[in-house]
Amino acid sequence: MRHSILIFLLIFSLKTSAQEYFKLSITDFQGTPDAKVSFLAYTQWRLNYRFNITVLNKTYTPEFKVVLMLDKDASWIKTNEIKKERLAYVLNHEQGHFKIGAIAKKELLQQFQAFTYSKNYKAEADSIFQKVVTKYKTIEQQYDKEIHAAKDTVQQYKWDAYLEESFHKKFVTDVR
């Protein structure tokens, strides 16, 4: 007997961009800056997933859709604190955060597809999701730590190259 169940996980926010990965511009940062923090910008990306599950002879076969979204209302830039000539650098740095989200999406889809599911497929998919998101949030923290510690463009260029390579390889295989 074949059953097909459509499962929706996570609710899509109305004010997020569902364009997937794209080049960020100043208009993508619509949130209110946090005056309590020292950094000049913040990019909030989100991953959502849903899947159809087919059950045949106690074999659970999900078909996943993973979506990367930019939460424009949670993303912000302190434009009044950034000199005009520095804005491109700040946008590039924030693009790196968004690219980390795009790489996370690719790895999440790969891990979803590689896993053999049981009747506990919902919990198994959620566990994979949590592990991948946690990995890439940790990478984002390292990205900020290394770049802000360096306070120059050399470290940013190194990360730009690393993220670009990782983006084209599918995902980050190790934390730098």
Secondary structure, DSSP 8 states (H G I E B T S, - for coil): --EEEEEEES---TTEE-S-S----GGG--S---TTSS-SEE--EEEEEEEEEEEETTEEEEEEEEEEEEETTT-EE-GGGS-GGGHHHHHHHHHHHHHHHHHHHHHHHHHHHH--B-TTHHHHHHHHHHHHHHHHHHHHHHHHHHHHHH-SHHHHHHHHHHHHHHHHHSS-SS--
